[in-house]
């Protein structure tokens, strides 16, 4: 079944994407920077496309890391013990 039709698969995919983007940003802090100089812009105004989406996911993972880690544990338990 496709992930877009199953709610638990959507949550699993989103949680894994947040964790992956946060991990990549920890390894290389400038990986999601577009290389554009910022002239009087806020940090989120020049983030577009896939790179911008990954940047936003990494910011969510950085700022909400306790909640994201709890969600990862809950989803792993769900996949291991409750998913058919």
N, C-alpha and C positions, 0 to 999 in steps of 0.2 A: 504494500500500500504506500502511496506517496506520502511524504511528510506533511504536505499542505492539507491533507484530509484527516490527519490524526493529530489530536491536540497534544498528546504526550510526546509525539515525535517532533512537533514544532517546539515544544519546551526544551527537549533534549538538544535539538539543533541550535537553538538560540543560546543555551547555556554553554555548549561546546564552542560556539563561535566567540562568545564573550571571553571564555577562558583562553582560547587560542590567541585572540588579538591582544589580550593583556599580557600573555607570556611573550609574544613576539615584541611587544613594546618594551618589556623589561630587558630583553636581550639587546635590542637595538632601538634606543629612544627616538631616533629620527626616521624610523622606517615608514611611518605614515605621514610624514611631512612632505608636502608637494614640492618643496624646494623654492617656493615663492617667497619673496620678501614681504613682510607684513608692514604696511604703512597705515597706521592708525586704524587697524582692524581688530576686531575681537578674535579670539582663538578659533571660534567655530565658523566664522563667516567665509573662510576660503576653503572649506572642506566640502568637496563635491564628489559624487560618484562612489565607486567601490572603496577607494582609499579613504574618503570621508566617512563612509559607513563603518569601516574597520576602525578608524580613529575614534569614532563615537562609542563603539563597543568596548574599545580598550579603556576609554575614560570611565565608562560604567563599571568595568571590572576593577579599576583602580580605586574608585570612590566607594563602591559598595562591595568590597572584597569579602567581608564576613558573610554577607547575605548570598553572594555568588557561590562561595565555598559550601555553604549549607545547601544551596540548591543543587550543586554538583553531587554532594553526598546523597541527597534525597533521590535524585534522578538515577544514580548508580544503584541504589537499593531497589528502586522500582524496576529497573531493567533486569537486575540479577534475580529478584525473587517474585515479582508480580506480573511481569510481562510474559505473554504467552509465546 
